[in-house]
């Protein structure tokens, strides 16, 4: 068996290993972006979880979530305000899973997790997830603008009726409140105090 070649006190295999480790990127695991969910279905009002993670040597730059094709609609970025969207693991450099709370029918669509690399100018997209198709079943009532307006007007009318009744009572003196059964039923309130029915007054 031939002896190992010695170079400056080091064997040739050791020298080759050192040179290999000094090469930039040599031996480093290749960067990968993982978005494993092909499709996700949630009911309106539930919390939607979208999974995304990275492995290997992660380039310096932000990670963002988009909805739709192309540049799409920005759903989440590490900088900015996104009221219904939160990170599942805050501060993680490998897990970029997000949660969207209080889902609505308009949240349905294709979501992509995208990695950008910071450059001298604008950030450059270097890797994108396969995409997750999200479907939202059911109906989210408060998503209907007309219902919001109706609820608001109902509260205003009730408040106005109560104020009018109070002012009328104050002007007529304490203990005097007048209202009709029909008005009480329309407002879903019971504003009429119990009174003894006189022979001249009979409510149908």
N, CA, C and O of each residue as an XYZ file, in Angstrom:
816
protein
N       0.855     -1.187      0.000
C       0.000      0.000      0.000
C       0.885      1.229      0.000
O       1.749      1.370      0.865
N       0.676      2.154     -0.992
C       1.523      3.339     -1.108
C       1.163      4.342     -0.047
O      -0.017      4.541      0.240
N       2.163      4.987      0.549
C       1.880      5.980      1.596
C       1.228      7.205      0.990
O       1.423      7.501     -0.189
N       0.437      7.932      1.810
C      -0.239      9.145      1.356
C       0.775     10.226      1.085
O       1.731     10.393      1.843
N       0.574     10.968      0.002
C       1.474     12.068     -0.344
C       1.332     13.181      0.673
O       0.213     13.594      0.975
N       2.452     13.685      1.216
C       2.442     14.732      2.225
C       2.772     16.073      1.565
O       3.730     16.172      0.799
N       1.985     17.090      1.862
C       2.241     18.451      1.388
C       2.195     19.375      2.585
O       1.134     19.612      3.161
N       3.388     19.912      2.966
C       3.490     20.823      4.112
C       2.892     20.205      5.358
O       2.219     20.889      6.129
N       3.129     18.928      5.564
C       2.647     18.265      6.770
C       1.225     17.759      6.652
O       0.733     17.121      7.582
N       0.527     18.027      5.516
C      -0.852     17.580      5.343
C      -0.918     16.545      4.238
O      -0.194     16.641      3.247
N      -1.777     15.562      4.403
C      -1.961     14.558      3.351
C      -2.735     15.178      2.193
O      -3.441     16.168      2.384
N      -2.614     14.619      1.013
C      -3.283     15.124     -0.179
C      -4.810     15.113     -0.040
O      -5.449     16.087     -0.439
N      -5.421     14.053      0.508
C      -6.890     14.080      0.688
C      -7.362     15.230      1.562
O      -8.388     15.848      1.273
N      -6.619     15.527      2.636
C      -6.997     16.635      3.520
C      -6.890     17.965      2.800
O      -7.731     18.846      2.978
N      -5.847     18.109      1.981
C      -5.654     19.355      1.244
C      -6.793     19.578      0.246
O      -7.284     20.697      0.100
N      -7.205     18.520     -0.434
C      -8.311     18.624     -1.385
C      -9.609     18.993     -0.692
O     -10.401     19.762     -1.236
N      -9.843     18.451      0.517
C     -11.057     18.776      1.274
C     -11.068     20.246      1.662
O     -12.104     20.905      1.573
N      -9.925     20.765      2.091
C      -9.828     22.180      2.470
C     -10.108     23.077      1.272
O     -10.839     24.061      1.387
N      -9.527     22.740      0.120
C      -9.749     23.542     -1.081
C     -11.212     23.515     -1.509
O     -11.745     24.521     -1.978
N     -11.858     22.365     -1.346
C     -13.251     22.240     -1.713
C     -14.139     23.113     -0.840
O     -15.075     23.747     -1.327
N     -13.839     23.141      0.452
C     -14.633     23.939      1.384
C     -14.447     25.429      1.163
O     -15.327     26.223      1.496
N     -13.294     25.820      0.596
C     -13.042     27.235      0.372
C     -13.711     27.758     -0.883
O     -13.768     28.971     -1.084
N     -14.221     26.874     -1.739
C     -14.919     27.313     -2.947
C     -16.294     27.843     -2.554
O     -17.035     27.133     -1.874
N     -16.673     29.071     -2.954
C     -17.980     29.639     -2.585
C     -19.121     28.754     -3.050
O     -19.181     28.371     -4.218
N     -20.021     28.432     -2.142
C     -21.194     27.618     -2.470
C     -20.929     26.138     -2.500
O     -21.871     25.351     -2.593
N     -19.672     25.725     -2.422
C     -19.376     24.292     -2.475
C     -19.865     23.610     -1.211
O     -19.607     24.086     -0.105
N     -20.551     22.526     -1.363
C     -21.039     21.759     -0.230
C     -22.308     22.323      0.383
O     -22.876     21.707      1.285
N     -22.776     23.504     -0.092
C     -23.987     24.095      0.457
C     -25.209     23.468     -0.198
O     -25.185     23.128     -1.381
N     -26.272     23.320      0.576
C     -27.489     22.730      0.048
C     -28.169     23.724     -0.883
O     -28.217     24.917     -0.584
N     -28.687     23.253     -1.993
C     -29.339     24.125     -2.964
C     -30.599     24.736     -2.361
O     -31.338     24.079     -1.627
N     -30.828     26.007     -2.686
C     -32.005     26.716     -2.182
C     -33.275     26.139     -2.799
O     -33.357     25.940     -4.011
N     -34.266     25.872     -1.945
C     -35.553     25.357     -2.403
C     -36.674     26.117     -1.720
O     -36.570     26.483     -0.549
N     -37.751     26.351     -2.463
C     -38.965     26.959     -1.911
C     -40.073     25.921     -1.980
O     -40.375     25.400     -3.053
N     -40.673     25.623     -0.851
C     -41.675     24.561     -0.766
C     -43.052     25.140     -0.455
O     -43.249     25.779      0.578
N     -43.994     24.910     -1.353
C     -45.397     25.288     -1.148
C     -46.234     24.042     -1.423
O     -46.731     23.868     -2.536
N     -46.399     23.171     -0.422
C     -46.926     21.826     -0.657
C     -48.424     21.731     -0.915
O     -48.871     20.732     -1.479
N     -49.210     22.717     -0.531
C     -50.665     22.612     -0.658
C     -51.108     22.871     -2.100
O     -50.897     23.961     -2.633
N     -51.714     21.876     -2.719
C     -52.225     22.071     -4.064
C     -53.554     22.797     -4.063
O     -53.793     23.669     -4.899
N     -54.432     22.435     -3.114
C     -55.754     23.056     -3.010
C     -56.198     23.031     -1.558
O     -55.918     22.084     -0.823
N     -56.894     24.084     -1.157
C     -57.403     24.198      0.212
C     -58.826     24.738      0.146
O     -59.112     25.659     -0.618
N     -59.714     24.162      0.949
C     -61.102     24.618      1.003
C     -61.451     24.999      2.434
O     -61.182     24.242      3.366
N     -62.050     26.174      2.607
C     -62.474     26.640      3.930
C     -63.890     27.177      3.827
O     -64.379     27.484      2.740
N     -64.535     27.283      4.972
C     -65.861     27.897      5.034
C     -65.709     29.376      5.359
O     -64.758     29.774      6.030
N     -66.633     30.176      4.889
C     -66.582     31.615      5.144
C     -66.562     31.874      6.644
O     -67.337     31.289      7.400
N     -65.665     32.758      7.060
C     -65.533     33.092      8.475
C     -64.432     32.331      9.179
O     -64.005     32.729     10.263
N     -63.955     31.230      8.579
C     -62.880     30.448      9.189
C     -61.513     31.065      8.873
O     -61.404     32.006      8.086
N     -60.471     30.508      9.510
C     -59.099     30.966      9.283
C     -58.424     30.071      8.261
O     -58.426     28.847      8.395
N     -57.847     30.686      7.242
C     -57.158     29.970      6.173
C     -55.661     29.940      6.458
O     -55.060     30.976      6.741
N     -55.057     28.752      6.383
C     -53.619     28.592      6.589
C     -52.951     28.203      5.283
O     -53.314     27.201      4.668
N     -51.969     29.001      4.857
C     -51.223     28.744      3.625
C     -49.767     28.473      3.982
O     -49.100     29.324      4.569
N     -49.275     27.289      3.629
C     -47.951     26.828      4.051
C     -46.893     27.171      3.013
O     -47.090     26.980      1.813
N     -45.765     27.683      3.502
C     -44.621     27.967      2.638
C     -43.358     27.930      3.491
O     -43.334     28.472      4.596
N     -42.313     27.291      2.980
C     -41.043     27.237      3.701
C     -39.896     27.192      2.702
O     -40.094     26.901      1.522
N     -38.696     27.484      3.187
C     -37.507     27.455      2.336
C     -36.436     26.605      3.007
O     -36.404     26.476      4.231
N     -35.567     26.032      2.195
C     -34.444     25.238      2.702
C     -33.180     25.636      1.953
O     -33.231     26.281      0.906
N     -32.048     25.237      2.515
C     -30.778     25.504      1.854
C     -30.273     26.905      2.127
O     -30.690     27.559      3.083
N     -29.366     27.355      1.267
C     -28.747     28.662      1.401
C     -29.729     29.717      0.896
O     -29.920     29.867     -0.310
N     -30.352     30.449      1.828
C     -31.408     31.403      1.484
C     -30.793     32.734      1.075
O     -30.072     33.337      1.871
N     -31.054     33.216     -0.145
C     -30.529     34.514     -0.567
C     -31.123     35.651      0.259
O     -32.231     35.534      0.783
N     -30.392     36.733      0.369
C     -30.872     37.894      1.117
C     -31.957     38.588      0.309
O     -31.737     38.952     -0.846
N     -33.113     38.771      0.905
C     -34.219     39.418      0.222
C     -35.547     39.024      0.858
O     -35.603     38.068      1.631
N     -36.614     39.750      0.539
C     -37.910     39.506      1.174
C     -38.663     38.324      0.584
O     -38.395     37.874     -0.529
N     -39.609     37.843      1.367
C     -40.539     36.808      0.913
C     -41.931     37.436      0.916
O     -42.307     38.110      1.875
N     -42.693     37.217     -0.152
C     -44.012     37.821     -0.270
C     -45.041     36.785     -0.726
O     -44.709     35.767     -1.333
N     -46.309     37.088     -0.408
C     -47.429     36.264     -0.871
C     -48.277     37.087     -1.833
O     -48.578     38.254     -1.582
N     -48.661     36.444     -2.954
C     -49.498     37.102     -3.944
C     -50.724     36.247     -4.243
O     -50.710     35.027     -4.082
N     -51.781     36.922     -4.682
C     -52.994     36.233     -5.121
C     -53.219     36.559     -6.591
O     -53.173     37.723     -6.988
N     -53.463     35.530     -7.399
C     -53.693     35.738     -8.817
C     -52.460     35.448     -9.637
O     -51.412     35.081     -9.107
N     -52.600     35.617    -10.949
C     -51.499     35.339    -11.866
C     -50.617     36.565    -12.043
O     -51.012     37.682    -11.707
N     -49.411     36.344    -12.579
C     -48.485     37.459    -12.788
C     -48.051     38.063    -11.463
O     -47.856     37.354    -10.476
N     -47.903     39.377    -11.455
C     -47.540     40.048    -10.200
C     -48.665     39.911     -9.193
O     -48.417     39.848     -7.988
N     -49.926     39.865     -9.682
C     -51.065     39.605     -8.818
C     -51.292     40.670     -7.765
O     -50.743     41.770     -7.820
N     -52.118     40.302     -6.811
C     -52.448     41.185     -5.693
C     -51.586     40.808     -4.492
O     -51.545     39.647     -4.087
N     -50.903     41.792     -3.932
C     -50.050     41.532     -2.770
C     -50.920     41.198     -1.562
O     -51.765     41.990     -1.147
N     -50.694     40.011     -1.008
C     -51.467     39.553      0.143
C     -50.698     39.766      1.437
O     -51.274     40.160      2.452
N     -49.391     39.504      1.400
C     -48.574     39.673      2.606
C     -47.116     39.928      2.223
O     -46.586     39.322      1.291
N     -46.489     40.830      2.954
C     -45.056     41.088      2.840
C     -44.524     41.297      4.246
O     -45.280     41.611      5.166
N     -43.233     41.121      4.406
C     -42.630     41.242      5.730
C     -42.636     42.677      6.232
O     -42.448     42.928      7.422
N     -42.854     43.618      5.320
C     -42.961     45.033      5.688
C     -44.297     45.551      5.188
O     -44.625     45.375      4.014
N     -45.076     46.186      6.057
C     -46.372     46.716      5.670
C     -47.461     46.269      6.626
O     -47.211     45.509      7.562
N     -48.674     46.750      6.381
C     -49.818     46.428      7.235
C     -50.814     45.579      6.460
O     -51.276     45.968      5.388
N     -51.141     44.412      7.015
C     -52.085     43.489      6.388
C     -53.020     42.989      7.494
O     -52.729     41.977      8.132
N     -54.147     43.690      7.730
C     -54.997     43.475      8.920
C     -55.417     42.042      9.188
O     -55.382     41.604     10.338
N     -55.816     41.291      8.154
C     -56.336     39.941      8.394
C     -55.289     38.855      8.205
O     -55.598     37.670      8.336
N     -54.058     39.240      7.900
C     -53.010     38.259      7.589
C     -51.907     38.324      8.646
O     -51.424     39.405      8.981
N     -51.516     37.166      9.164
C     -50.445     37.085     10.160
C     -49.504     35.933      9.815
O     -49.893     34.985      9.133
N     -48.264     36.023     10.293
C     -47.306     34.921     10.154
C     -47.621     33.844     11.168
O     -47.969     34.137     12.311
N     -47.498     32.601     10.748
C     -47.715     31.487     11.673
C     -46.570     31.382     12.663
O     -46.785     31.069     13.834
N     -45.337     31.646     12.193
C     -44.151     31.590     13.054
C     -43.416     32.927     12.905
O     -42.647     33.120     11.963
N     -43.657     33.826     13.823
C     -43.050     35.150     13.733
C     -41.531     35.081     13.858
O     -41.002     34.377     14.718
N     -40.836     35.819     12.993
C     -39.390     35.909     13.081
C     -38.637     34.758     12.462
O     -37.406     34.774     12.456
N     -39.328     33.751     11.936
C     -38.645     32.604     11.338
C     -38.018     33.006     10.008
O     -38.600     33.769      9.236
N     -36.811     32.474      9.752
C     -36.124     32.745      8.491
C     -36.334     31.638      7.467
O     -35.834     31.722      6.345
N     -37.071     30.601      7.851
C     -37.326     29.477      6.938
C     -38.812     29.166      6.763
O     -39.211     28.626      5.731
N     -39.627     29.499      7.749
C     -41.058     29.205      7.685
C     -41.820     30.495      7.401
O     -41.821     31.421      8.213
N     -42.470     30.543      6.234
C     -43.209     31.741      5.845
C     -44.702     31.439      5.669
O     -45.382     32.040      4.837
N     -45.187     30.497      6.471
C     -46.606     30.160      6.478
C     -47.412     31.347      7.002
O     -47.015     31.999      7.967
N     -48.547     31.621      6.357
C     -49.396     32.726      6.797
C     -50.788     32.214      7.130
O     -51.192     31.132      6.704
N     -51.515     33.022      7.906
C     -52.911     32.723      8.243
C     -53.769     33.925      7.870
O     -53.446     35.063      8.212
N     -54.859     33.662      7.168
C     -55.825     34.704      6.800
C     -57.088     34.453      7.612
O     -57.755     33.435      7.430
N     -57.414     35.376      8.503
C     -58.565     35.194      9.387
C     -59.841     35.729      8.744
O     -59.807     36.554      7.831
N     -60.968     35.230      9.251
C     -62.281     35.734      8.833
C     -62.429     35.712      7.304
O     -62.728     36.735      6.690
N     -62.218     34.544      6.702
C     -62.226     34.442      5.247
C     -63.579     34.817      4.657
O     -64.625     34.656      5.285
N     -63.522     35.324      3.422
C     -64.701     35.790      2.706
C     -64.730     35.143      1.316
O     -63.703     34.652      0.850
N     -65.880     35.136      0.654
C     -65.947     34.530     -0.689
C     -64.951     35.131     -1.660
O     -64.419     34.420     -2.513
N     -64.685     36.437     -1.548
C     -63.735     37.064     -2.473
C     -62.288     36.669     -2.199
O     -61.401     37.033     -2.971
N     -62.027     35.932     -1.118
C     -60.670     35.454     -0.841
C     -60.307     34.240     -1.691
O     -59.146     33.830     -1.715
N     -61.273     33.666     -2.381
C     -61.001     32.500     -3.231
C     -60.068     32.893     -4.376
O     -60.165     33.995     -4.917
N     -59.170     31.985     -4.737
C     -58.232     32.252     -5.821
C     -56.966     31.433     -5.663
O     -56.905     30.519     -4.840
N     -55.953     31.765     -6.457
C     -54.673     31.056     -6.418
C     -53.647     31.928     -5.693
O     -53.439     33.088     -6.048
N     -53.011     31.350     -4.669
C     -52.028     32.076     -3.861
C     -50.636     31.508     -4.114
O     -50.449     30.293     -4.172
N     -49.661     32.409     -4.264
C     -48.287     31.987     -4.508
C     -47.349     32.627     -3.502
O     -47.477     33.801     -3.156
N     -46.404     31.823     -3.043
C     -45.345     32.288     -2.153
C     -44.116     32.572     -3.025
O     -43.659     31.693     -3.755
N     -43.589     33.779     -2.953
C     -42.528     34.196     -3.866
C     -41.326     34.724     -3.082
O     -41.469     35.528     -2.161
N     -40.129     34.248     -3.472
C     -38.885     34.711     -2.852
C     -38.200     35.721     -3.771
O     -38.046     35.492     -4.971
N     -37.794     36.839     -3.178
C     -37.087     37.873     -3.928
C     -35.659     37.996     -3.402
O     -35.382     37.723     -2.234
N     -34.772     38.409     -4.285
C     -33.389     38.675     -3.897
C     -33.141     40.175     -3.974
O     -33.464     40.825     -4.968
N     -32.569     40.702     -2.921
C     -32.313     42.126     -2.864
C     -31.167     42.484     -3.798
O     -30.099     41.874     -3.761
N     -31.411     43.487     -4.638
C     -30.403     43.943     -5.576
C     -30.123     45.420     -5.396
O     -30.601     46.046     -4.450
N     -29.345     45.969     -6.314
C     -29.013     47.391     -6.231
C     -30.227     48.257     -6.534
O     -30.340     49.372     -6.024
N     -31.149     47.740     -7.376
C     -32.370     48.459     -7.687
C     -33.565     47.790     -7.043
O     -33.605     47.587     -5.829
N     -34.543     47.446     -7.877
C     -35.723     46.751     -7.376
C     -35.379     45.301     -7.045
O     -34.475     44.716     -7.642
N     -36.117     44.723     -6.078
C     -35.905     43.321     -5.723
C     -36.250     42.431     -6.912
O     -37.198     42.698     -7.650
N     -35.472     41.381     -7.083
C     -35.638     40.481     -8.222
C     -36.253     39.162     -7.762
O     -35.778     38.546     -6.808
N     -37.312     38.733     -8.445
C     -37.945     37.456     -8.129
C     -37.046     36.313     -8.584
O     -36.649     36.247     -9.747
N     -36.730     35.412     -7.653
C     -35.843     34.306     -8.003
C     -36.521     32.942     -7.906
O     -36.071     31.986     -8.538
N     -37.590     32.838     -7.127
C     -38.259     31.541     -6.995
C     -39.719     31.765     -6.595
O     -40.019     32.633     -5.776
N     -40.613     30.983     -7.173
C     -42.033     31.080     -6.855
C     -42.585     29.705     -6.537
O     -42.179     28.710     -7.137
N     -43.509     29.651     -5.594
C     -44.143     28.388     -5.251
C     -45.072     27.907     -6.353
O     -45.407     28.660     -7.268
N     -45.488     26.645     -6.261
C     -46.345     26.059     -7.289
C     -47.734     26.668     -7.288
O     -48.447     26.578     -8.287
N     -48.128     27.286     -6.185
C     -49.453     27.885     -6.099
C     -50.430     27.010     -5.341
O     -50.384     25.784     -5.442
N     -51.313     27.637     -4.582
C     -52.349     26.931     -3.830
C     -53.707     27.481     -4.231
O     -53.961     28.679     -4.109
N     -54.578     26.601     -4.710
C     -55.930     27.006     -5.113
C     -56.824     27.011     -3.881
O     -57.002     25.979     -3.234
N     -57.383     28.169     -3.557
C     -58.220     28.329     -2.364
C     -59.671     28.512     -2.788
O     -59.977     29.354     -3.632
N     -60.558     27.725     -2.202
C     -61.998     27.880     -2.416
C     -62.662     28.169     -1.077
O     -62.305     27.585     -0.054
N     -63.629     29.075     -1.097
C     -64.343     29.478      0.120
C     -65.812     29.149     -0.073
O     -66.462     29.674     -0.977
N     -66.334     28.275      0.785
C     -67.730     27.867      0.688
C     -68.572     28.641      1.688
O     -68.062     29.184      2.668
N     -69.881     28.682      1.420
C     -70.772     29.392      2.327
C     -70.846     30.862      1.974
O     -70.235     31.326      1.012
N     -71.606     31.577      2.773
C     -71.819     33.001      2.529
C     -71.458     33.782      3.769
O     -71.856     33.441      4.883
N     -70.700     34.833      3.556
C     -70.302     35.692      4.685
C     -71.219     36.906      4.682
O     -71.002     37.816      3.882
N     -72.251     36.962      5.554
C     -73.279     38.010      5.470
C     -72.727     39.428      5.526
O     -73.189     40.299      4.789
N     -71.743     39.671      6.395
C     -71.266     41.032      6.583
C     -70.433     41.527      5.413
O     -70.018     42.685      5.381
N     -70.184     40.620      4.427
C     -69.447     41.066      3.255
C     -70.345     41.810      2.276
O     -69.855     42.394      1.310
N     -71.681     41.797      2.518
C     -72.621     42.454      1.624
C     -72.788     43.903      2.053
O     -73.311     44.150      3.140
N     -72.367     44.873      1.245
C     -72.453     46.288      1.640
C     -73.864     46.723      1.979
O     -74.054     47.508      2.907
N     -74.876     46.228      1.240
C     -76.254     46.635      1.493
C     -76.697     46.252      2.902
O     -77.463     46.976      3.538
N     -76.206     45.102      3.387
C     -76.573     44.675      4.736
C     -75.940     45.572      5.788
O     -76.564     45.901      6.797
N     -74.678     45.969      5.541
C     -74.027     46.918      6.450
C     -74.841     48.198      6.543
O     -75.097     48.709      7.634
N     -75.246     48.713      5.377
C     -76.003     49.973      5.354
C     -77.344     49.801      6.056
O     -77.781     50.675      6.805
N     -77.996     48.657      5.806
C     -79.284     48.407      6.450
C     -79.178     48.342      7.960
O     -80.015     48.897      8.672
N     -78.135     47.653      8.459
C     -77.940     47.567      9.904
C     -77.667     48.941     10.514
O     -78.162     49.264     11.594
N     -76.873     49.741      9.806
C     -76.554     51.078     10.298
C     -77.807     51.953     10.360
O     -78.034     52.648     11.350
N     -78.625     51.916      9.291
C     -79.838     52.719      9.270
C     -80.827     52.273     10.342
O     -81.530     53.091     10.935
N     -80.870     50.966     10.581
C     -81.760     50.463     11.621
C     -81.376     51.017     12.993
O     -82.237     51.420     13.776
N     -80.049     51.031     13.275
C     -79.584     51.569     14.554
C     -79.903     53.056     14.670
O     -80.292     53.531     15.737
N     -79.736     53.794     13.557
C     -80.021     55.227     13.574
C     -81.499     55.483     13.836
O     -81.852     56.365     14.619
N     -82.370     54.704     13.176
C     -83.804     54.889     13.361
C     -84.232     54.555     14.785
O     -85.062     55.250     15.372
N     -83.666     53.497     15.331
C     -84.004     53.131     16.709
C     -83.563     54.221     17.678
O     -84.302     54.595     18.589
N     -82.337     54.729     17.468
C     -81.839     55.796     18.340
C     -82.699     57.044     18.224
O     -82.972     57.696     19.232
N     -83.139     57.396     16.998
C     -83.980     58.575     16.799
C     -85.340     58.396     17.468
O     -85.879     59.329     18.063
N     -85.893     57.170     17.361
C     -87.189     56.899     17.979
C     -87.099     56.997     19.499
O     -87.978     57.564     20.147
N     -86.026     56.438     20.061
C     -85.848     56.514     21.515
C     -85.679     57.950     21.976
O     -86.237     58.343     23.000
N     -84.908     58.745     21.226
C     -84.708     60.147     21.590
C     -86.009     60.917     21.505
O     -86.314     61.731     22.377
N     -86.787     60.659     20.440
C     -88.082     61.338     20.293
C     -89.030     60.975     21.432
O     -89.721     61.839     21.971
N     -89.060     59.683     21.798
C     -89.923     59.239     22.896
C     -89.513     59.884     24.209
O     -90.362     60.284     25.005
N     -88.183     59.985     24.437
C     -87.692     60.584     25.665
C     -88.062     62.061     25.746
O     -88.511     62.538     26.788
N     -87.872     62.790     24.632
C     -88.198     64.213     24.620
C     -89.684     64.435     24.776
O     -90.112     65.378     25.442
N     -90.488     63.554     24.152
C     -91.939     63.676     24.294
C     -92.362     63.447     25.729
O     -93.239     64.136     26.250
N     -91.723     62.459     26.372
C     -92.042     62.171     27.765
C     -91.690     63.342     28.668
O     -92.457     63.697     29.563
N     -90.526     63.944     28.430
C     -90.097     65.074     29.249
C     -91.007     66.278     29.072
O     -91.264     67.014     30.024
N     -91.496     66.476     27.849
C     -92.348     67.640     27.590
C     -93.746     67.463     28.173
O     -94.392     68.451     28.525
N     -94.223     66.230     28.282
C     -95.568     65.968     28.798
C     -95.581     65.739     30.302
O     -96.640     65.692     30.928
N     -94.385     65.597     30.873
C     -94.316     65.352     32.308
C     -93.916     63.929     32.590
O     -94.059     63.064     31.726
N     -93.411     63.663     33.794
C     -92.936     62.317     34.145
C     -94.064     61.297     34.146
O     -95.205     61.588     34.506
N     -93.699     60.093     33.728
C     -94.641     58.978     33.784
C     -95.573     58.880     32.608
O     -96.438     58.005     32.572
N     -95.409     59.789     31.617
C     -96.309     59.769     30.472
C     -95.535     59.306     29.243
O     -94.639     60.008     28.776
N     -95.859     58.174     28.734
C     -95.231     57.640     27.526
C     -96.338     57.080     26.651
O     -97.170     56.298     27.111
N     -96.342     57.477     25.411
C     -97.366     56.979     24.499
C     -96.706     56.342     23.290
O     -95.781     56.899     22.699
N     -97.183     55.199     22.944
C     -96.704     54.528     21.748
C     -97.750     53.541     21.301
O     -98.626     53.174     22.084
N     -97.683     53.112     20.085
C     -98.639     52.144     19.555
C     -98.006     50.771     19.499
O     -96.784     50.640     19.416
N     -98.841     49.749     19.544
C     -98.340     48.379     19.481
C     -97.648     48.127     18.140
O     -96.630     47.437     18.080
N     -98.203     48.686     17.075
C     -97.603     48.487     15.753
C     -96.199     49.061     15.691
O     -95.302     48.436     15.125
N     -95.989     50.257     16.271
C     -94.660     50.876     16.273
C     -93.689     50.045     17.090
O     -92.528     49.895     16.710
N     -94.145     49.512     18.193
C     -93.274     48.679     19.033
C     -92.856     47.408     18.293
O     -91.704     46.982     18.380
N     -93.796     46.806     17.567
C     -93.469     45.590     16.832
C     -92.491     45.866     15.705
O     -91.588     45.067     15.456
N     -92.664     47.004     15.015
C     -91.753     47.319     13.913
C     -90.340     47.520     14.407
O     -89.396     47.115     13.728
N     -90.160     48.125     15.553
C     -88.836     48.401     16.097
C     -88.312     47.274     16.980
O     -87.192     47.348     17.484
N     -89.125     46.224     17.171
C     -88.725     45.082     18.022
C     -88.396     45.525     19.437
O     -87.506     44.983     20.092
N     -89.141     46.527     19.888
C     -88.909     47.033     21.234
C     -90.212     46.992     22.009
O     -91.297     47.005     21.427
N     -90.097     46.943     23.275
C     -91.270     47.029     24.135
C     -91.148     48.316     24.925
O     -90.575     48.347     26.014
N     -91.700     49.381     24.354
C     -91.562     50.693     24.981
C     -92.816     51.103     25.749
O     -92.818     52.119     26.444
N     -93.868     50.324     25.624
C     -95.141     50.719     26.232
C     -95.229     50.220     27.676
O     -95.165     49.011     27.899
N     -95.373     51.110     28.662
C     -95.539     50.670     30.056
C     -96.917     50.060     30.262
O     -97.867     50.353     29.537
N     -96.994     49.219     31.258
C     -98.284     48.600     31.554
C     -99.219     49.643     32.146
O     -98.860     50.338     33.097
N    -100.411     49.749     31.587
C    -101.412     50.681     32.072
C    -102.736     49.950     32.211
O    -103.005     48.988     31.492
N    -103.544     50.407     33.124
C    -104.867     49.834     33.291
C    -105.764     50.289     32.141
O    -105.827     51.480     31.837
N    -106.435     49.374     31.522
C    -107.284     49.700     30.384
C    -108.599     50.282     30.869
O    -109.314     49.656     31.651
N    -108.913     51.479     30.402
C    -110.159     52.143     30.779
C    -111.268     51.746     29.819
O    -110.970     51.249     28.733
N    -112.534     51.943     30.171
C    -113.626     51.549     29.270
C    -113.554     52.278     27.936
O    -114.040     51.763     26.929
N    -112.940     53.503     27.909
C    -112.898     54.261     26.694
C    -111.698     53.897     25.813
O    -111.642     54.308     24.654
N    -110.756     53.143     26.338
C    -109.541     52.789     25.579
C    -109.483     51.275     25.455
O    -109.466     50.560     26.457
N    -109.452     50.804     24.250
C    -109.324     49.355     24.011
C    -108.435     49.128     22.817
O    -108.779     49.548     21.712
N    -107.269     48.460     23.002
C    -106.330     48.201     21.925
C    -106.730     46.937     21.205
O    -106.884     45.890     21.835
N    -106.902     47.009     19.899
C    -107.240     45.824     19.101
C    -106.033     44.944     18.937
O    -106.115     43.896     18.296
